[in-house]
Amino acid sequence: MPAEEKDKTLKIQRALISVSEKRGLIEFARELGALGVEIISTGGTAKLLAEAGLDVVEIADYTGFPEILQGRVKTLHPKVHGGLLFRRGVSSHEEAVRKHDILPIDLVVVNLYPFEETVRKPKVTLEEAIENIDIGGPSMLRSAAKNHESVTVLVDPDDYSIVLREMREAGGTTLPTRRRLAVKVFETTARYDSLISHHLARLSGAAEEENESHPTQTPLPEKFEISLGKAKDLRYGEN
């Protein structure tokens, strides 16, 4: 590892956790607490962690603004995104966070509403699909990933152990690890957006075909994306 990257080990003092998939979360959060990390959390995630006996700061207590619109707006707040996009060591950023009482957030743990699982259900309604389009989650993930020099971001529970190991062994996360985790975030959000656009486009096409007064042709679009998930590993020569 280049010396300049090794020197960019990030100490984690504050984490923001908001997840749909709870696998491994309590154990991970407990380890964070043992390492002295303050945890800010939202809704059902905060409730789960509190019931497990962990100290948690509710997001509304931090922002001073309640969840509104049936939970559609809870993390879309300058005190959240300011804490994620704040570049440590940049004097104008340091001044802004002091002026507006914004706390730096060093770790973001977020996974997204289960849109893909929802639309796979038989007879799923458009309303159900729409309500499972995550807005706050991708926004936090992208803010943290953009600022990965200063923030560690986790979108996959399988990566919890990597972060804990580096925190124990190096006192924080290394820049190469933060960069790899940021890449995973952008891959995840790109796939998520692709799934949403394909589902809505399919519904739109079906609606147009049913409307006899507006006959349509369906040429290939100018651009289209394919999002695939790995089914299994192949042995050498099977590809």
C-alpha positions, 0 to 999 in steps of 0.5 A: 500500500502506498505510504500516502494511502496508509496514512489516510486511515479514518478513525470512526467516531460516529455512525449513521445506521438505517437498514432494511436488511437486518442480518448481522446488524445487532452484532455489528452495532454492538461491536461498534459500541464497544469500540466507542462509536456513537450510533445515530439511527432511524425508525425501525432500525433505531427501535431494533438496536434500542431493544437490543440494549444499545445506546442510539440517538434517534435521527429526529433528535439529532436533526431537530426535525421529525419524520414526515409524510409517512416516513418519506422524509426523515434523513433528507436534511442538511445536518445529515448530508452536511455530516456526510459531505463534509471534507475534513481538513478543508477550512471552509467546510470546517467553518460551515459545520461549526456554524450550523452545528453539523456533526461529522458522520464517519460511517454510513450503514445503509441498505435499500428498500426491497424494490426487487423483492416487492415487484416479484410478488404476484399481483403487486400493485403500482402503489406498493412498488412506488412505496418501495422506491427508496429515496433517502437511502440512495441519497445517503449512500451516494453522499458518503461514497462521493466523500469516501476519503472522509467517510466509510460506507457500507451497503452490504452486511457481508462487509461488516467484518472487513470494517471491524477488522480494520478498526481493531487492527489499524484504528480505523479504515484504510483508504483502499478499503473505503474506495472499494466500498464506495465502488460497491455503493455506486454499483448497487445504486446503479442496479437499483435505479435500473430495476426501477426504470425497467419496472415502470417502463414495462408498466407504461408499455402495458398501459399504452397497449391496453389503450386502443385509442392510442396505438403505439409502436415499440421500437428499441430505445436509444439506450437500454441497460441490463442489470444481472446478478450472479447465479453461481461461480463457474469452474475453470473453462465453463464460461 
